[in-house]
Amino acid sequence: MLGLLALLTALATVLIPGLPQVGGGVADGVRAFTALPQAEKLIDYAPEGGGPVLYRLPGNVCFLRVDRQPGQTEWVRRDGQGRIEITVSAPGLAQAGERFETEGTAELQLGGRAVVIPVVSPGLPTWRFTLEETPALQETLDAEEATLRFTAIRGGKPVPEEVLSIAAGNLWQGIQGLDSCAIGAELPGVVGP
């Protein structure tokens, strides 16, 4: 695809007078894009499909990608304070008119009680949830068929029609791999002989 784009750009610079400067800029942009660091796939915790899959960028920048639910993708990483940050892209939720506030809160059931979670939306259809690591969260994520259900809160009350569910099976194992990856530890079956 990039080769075809480069070929078309080169052809256009020859055929259209005054375009060499523009063509050169496009070519520079293509070269810069292809030079971006590529994420290295390390471990697929659910090879039967859906993730989580552990990736590493240069400098031990590590993240998990989860694709278990149709029309929804999650990226999991540690934020600057060591909290678990889950960024969700869910176009279907936004198209249905169900959306969390740009900066608001959501309710999450952990250990039989409701916990309020901060939510930030850098732009539809994306939301970012920040979770404190607690024994109740670990217990929830350790469950065989773990699901995190975030319910939007408006005016201090949960809105049951606005729920974003994350299938979180194997996520706790993935988070442990995420932590090992971030410190540069050798990951079993991936790095080393």
Secondary structure, 3 states (H helix, E strand, C coil): CHHHHHHHHHHHHHHCCCCHHHHHHHHHHHHHHHCCCCCEEEEECCCCCCCCEEEEECCCEEEEEECCCCCCEEEEEECCCCCEEEEEECHHHHHCCCCCCCEEEEEEEECCEEEEEEEEEEECCEEEEEECCCHHHHHHHHCCCCEEEEEEEECCEEEEEEEEEEECCCHHHHHHHHHHHHCCCCCCCCCCC
